Amino acid sequence: MCRGGCGRPISPHPLRKGQITIDRPNSYRLLRLTRINKAALERHGLNVLEAKTMCLPCTGCDLTPQRDV
């Protein structure tokens, strides 16, 4: 999970192709981590839907707390 509140799994860098093996997390893990992130954001009074300094909602992230879950 990135600090901005998105649920984006690790992705291999194109320049490292063939040097490393990365397995994407399964759907259960992505949902679990997104719910954990959502709870932390809400515990601190934060809401990604009201943020003024976040990235645009380009759907590049797999899941976004408070938007998707």
LUMMARZA-752221 format. One record per residue (C-alpha): residue in one letter; x, y, z; residue number from 1; chain. Coordinates in Angstrom, 1 decimal. Each point is the difference from the previous one (the first is absolute). Example, Ala and Ser with C-alpha at 12.3 -4.5 7.8 and 13.67 -1.06 7.14 Angstrom:
BEGIN
<pt><rest>a</rest><X>12.3</X><Y>-4.5</Y><Z>7.8</Z><nr>1</nr><kette>A</kette></pt>
<pt><rest>s</rest><X>1.4</X><Y>3.4</Y><Z>-0.7</Z><nr>2</nr><kette>A</kette></pt>
! end
This chain:
BEGIN
<pt><rest>m</rest><X>0.0</X><Y>0.0</Y><Z>0.0</Z><nr>1</nr><kette>A</kette></pt>
<pt><rest>c</rest><X>1.3</X><Y>3.4</Y><Z>-0.8</Z><nr>2</nr><kette>A</kette></pt>
<pt><rest>r</rest><X>-0.2</X><Y>2.8</Y><Z>2.6</Z><nr>3</nr><kette>A</kette></pt>
<pt><rest>g</rest><X>-2.4</X><Y>1.9</Y><Z>-2.2</Z><nr>4</nr><kette>A</kette></pt>
<pt><rest>g</rest><X>-2.8</X><Y>-2.5</Y><Z>0.7</Z><nr>5</nr><kette>A</kette></pt>
<pt><rest>c</rest><X>0.1</X><Y>-2.1</Y><Z>-3.0</Z><nr>6</nr><kette>A</kette></pt>
<pt><rest>g</rest><X>0.2</X><Y>-3.8</Y><Z>-0.3</Z><nr>7</nr><kette>A</kette></pt>
<pt><rest>r</rest><X>2.6</X><Y>-0.6</Y><Z>-2.7</Z><nr>8</nr><kette>A</kette></pt>
<pt><rest>p</rest><X>1.9</X><Y>-3.2</Y><Z>0.1</Z><nr>9</nr><kette>A</kette></pt>
<pt><rest>i</rest><X>3.7</X><Y>-0.3</Y><Z>-0.8</Z><nr>10</nr><kette>A</kette></pt>
<pt><rest>s</rest><X>0.9</X><Y>0.1</Y><Z>-3.6</Z><nr>11</nr><kette>A</kette></pt>
<pt><rest>p</rest><X>3.2</X><Y>-1.1</Y><Z>-1.7</Z><nr>12</nr><kette>A</kette></pt>
<pt><rest>h</rest><X>2.0</X><Y>2.8</Y><Z>-1.6</Z><nr>13</nr><kette>A</kette></pt>
<pt><rest>p</rest><X>0.4</X><Y>-0.5</Y><Z>-3.8</Z><nr>14</nr><kette>A</kette></pt>
<pt><rest>l</rest><X>3.8</X><Y>0.4</Y><Z>0.3</Z><nr>15</nr><kette>A</kette></pt>
<pt><rest>r</rest><X>0.2</X><Y>-2.9</Y><Z>2.5</Z><nr>16</nr><kette>A</kette></pt>
<pt><rest>k</rest><X>-2.0</X><Y>-2.4</Y><Z>-2.3</Z><nr>17</nr><kette>A</kette></pt>
<pt><rest>g</rest><X>1.4</X><Y>-3.5</Y><Z>0.4</Z><nr>18</nr><kette>A</kette></pt>
<pt><rest>q</rest><X>2.1</X><Y>0.9</Y><Z>3.1</Z><nr>19</nr><kette>A</kette></pt>
<pt><rest>i</rest><X>-2.8</X><Y>-0.2</Y><Z>2.6</Z><nr>20</nr><kette>A</kette></pt>
<pt><rest>t</rest><X>-3.2</X><Y>-1.9</Y><Z>0.5</Z><nr>21</nr><kette>A</kette></pt>
<pt><rest>i</rest><X>-3.0</X><Y>1.8</Y><Z>1.5</Z><nr>22</nr><kette>A</kette></pt>
<pt><rest>d</rest><X>-3.3</X><Y>-1.6</Y><Z>0.8</Z><nr>23</nr><kette>A</kette></pt>
<pt><rest>r</rest><X>-3.1</X><Y>2.3</Y><Z>0.2</Z><nr>24</nr><kette>A</kette></pt>
<pt><rest>p</rest><X>-1.9</X><Y>-0.3</Y><Z>3.2</Z><nr>25</nr><kette>A</kette></pt>
<pt><rest>n</rest><X>-3.3</X><Y>-1.9</Y><Z>-0.2</Z><nr>26</nr><kette>A</kette></pt>
<pt><rest>s</rest><X>-3.3</X><Y>1.8</Y><Z>0.3</Z><nr>27</nr><kette>A</kette></pt>
<pt><rest>y</rest><X>-0.5</X><Y>-0.9</Y><Z>3.6</Z><nr>28</nr><kette>A</kette></pt>
<pt><rest>r</rest><X>3.3</X><Y>1.6</Y><Z>1.0</Z><nr>29</nr><kette>A</kette></pt>
<pt><rest>l</rest><X>-0.8</X><Y>3.2</Y><Z>-2.0</Z><nr>30</nr><kette>A</kette></pt>
<pt><rest>l</rest><X>-3.4</X><Y>0.4</Y><Z>1.6</Z><nr>31</nr><kette>A</kette></pt>
<pt><rest>r</rest><X>1.4</X><Y>-0.7</Y><Z>3.5</Z><nr>32</nr><kette>A</kette></pt>
<pt><rest>l</rest><X>2.8</X><Y>2.6</Y><Z>-0.4</Z><nr>33</nr><kette>A</kette></pt>
<pt><rest>t</rest><X>-2.4</X><Y>2.5</Y><Z>-1.4</Z><nr>34</nr><kette>A</kette></pt>
<pt><rest>r</rest><X>-2.4</X><Y>-0.4</Y><Z>2.9</Z><nr>35</nr><kette>A</kette></pt>
<pt><rest>i</rest><X>2.9</X><Y>0.3</Y><Z>2.4</Z><nr>36</nr><kette>A</kette></pt>
<pt><rest>n</rest><X>1.1</X><Y>3.2</Y><Z>-1.7</Z><nr>37</nr><kette>A</kette></pt>
<pt><rest>k</rest><X>-3.6</X><Y>1.4</Y><Z>0.0</Z><nr>38</nr><kette>A</kette></pt>
<pt><rest>a</rest><X>-0.3</X><Y>-0.6</Y><Z>3.7</Z><nr>39</nr><kette>A</kette></pt>
<pt><rest>a</rest><X>3.3</X><Y>1.8</Y><Z>0.7</Z><nr>40</nr><kette>A</kette></pt>
<pt><rest>l</rest><X>-1.0</X><Y>2.9</Y><Z>-2.2</Z><nr>41</nr><kette>A</kette></pt>
<pt><rest>e</rest><X>-3.4</X><Y>0.3</Y><Z>1.8</Z><nr>42</nr><kette>A</kette></pt>
<pt><rest>r</rest><X>1.6</X><Y>-0.4</Y><Z>3.4</Z><nr>43</nr><kette>A</kette></pt>
<pt><rest>h</rest><X>2.0</X><Y>3.1</Y><Z>-0.7</Z><nr>44</nr><kette>A</kette></pt>
<pt><rest>g</rest><X>-2.9</X><Y>2.0</Y><Z>-1.6</Z><nr>45</nr><kette>A</kette></pt>
<pt><rest>l</rest><X>1.3</X><Y>-0.3</Y><Z>-3.5</Z><nr>46</nr><kette>A</kette></pt>
<pt><rest>n</rest><X>-2.0</X><Y>-0.5</Y><Z>-3.1</Z><nr>47</nr><kette>A</kette></pt>
<pt><rest>v</rest><X>1.5</X><Y>-0.6</Y><Z>-3.5</Z><nr>48</nr><kette>A</kette></pt>
<pt><rest>l</rest><X>-3.1</X><Y>1.4</Y><Z>-1.6</Z><nr>49</nr><kette>A</kette></pt>
<pt><rest>e</rest><X>0.6</X><Y>3.4</Y><Z>1.5</Z><nr>50</nr><kette>A</kette></pt>
<pt><rest>a</rest><X>3.8</X><Y>0.1</Y><Z>-0.5</Z><nr>51</nr><kette>A</kette></pt>
<pt><rest>k</rest><X>1.2</X><Y>3.0</Y><Z>-2.0</Z><nr>52</nr><kette>A</kette></pt>
<pt><rest>t</rest><X>3.6</X><Y>-1.2</Y><Z>-0.5</Z><nr>53</nr><kette>A</kette></pt>
<pt><rest>m</rest><X>-0.5</X><Y>-3.6</Y><Z>-1.2</Z><nr>54</nr><kette>A</kette></pt>
<pt><rest>c</rest><X>0.4</X><Y>-1.3</Y><Z>-3.5</Z><nr>55</nr><kette>A</kette></pt>
<pt><rest>l</rest><X>-2.9</X><Y>0.1</Y><Z>-2.5</Z><nr>56</nr><kette>A</kette></pt>
<pt><rest>p</rest><X>-2.4</X><Y>-2.9</Y><Z>0.1</Z><nr>57</nr><kette>A</kette></pt>
<pt><rest>c</rest><X>1.5</X><Y>-1.7</Y><Z>-3.0</Z><nr>58</nr><kette>A</kette></pt>
<pt><rest>t</rest><X>-0.9</X><Y>-3.5</Y><Z>1.2</Z><nr>59</nr><kette>A</kette></pt>
<pt><rest>g</rest><X>3.7</X><Y>-0.9</Y><Z>-0.2</Z><nr>60</nr><kette>A</kette></pt>
<pt><rest>c</rest><X>-0.3</X><Y>-1.4</Y><Z>3.5</Z><nr>61</nr><kette>A</kette></pt>
<pt><rest>d</rest><X>-1.8</X><Y>-3.3</Y><Z>0.5</Z><nr>62</nr><kette>A</kette></pt>
<pt><rest>l</rest><X>-2.0</X><Y>1.1</Y><Z>3.0</Z><nr>63</nr><kette>A</kette></pt>
<pt><rest>t</rest><X>-0.5</X><Y>3.3</Y><Z>1.8</Z><nr>64</nr><kette>A</kette></pt>
<pt><rest>p</rest><X>-1.3</X><Y>0.2</Y><Z>3.5</Z><nr>65</nr><kette>A</kette></pt>
<pt><rest>q</rest><X>-3.2</X><Y>2.0</Y><Z>0.4</Z><nr>66</nr><kette>A</kette></pt>
<pt><rest>r</rest><X>-0.5</X><Y>0.0</Y><Z>-3.7</Z><nr>67</nr><kette>A</kette></pt>
<pt><rest>d</rest><X>-0.1</X><Y>-3.7</Y><Z>-0.8</Z><nr>68</nr><kette>A</kette></pt>
<pt><rest>v</rest><X>-0.3</X><Y>-1.6</Y><Z>3.5</Z><nr>69</nr><kette>A</kette></pt>
! end
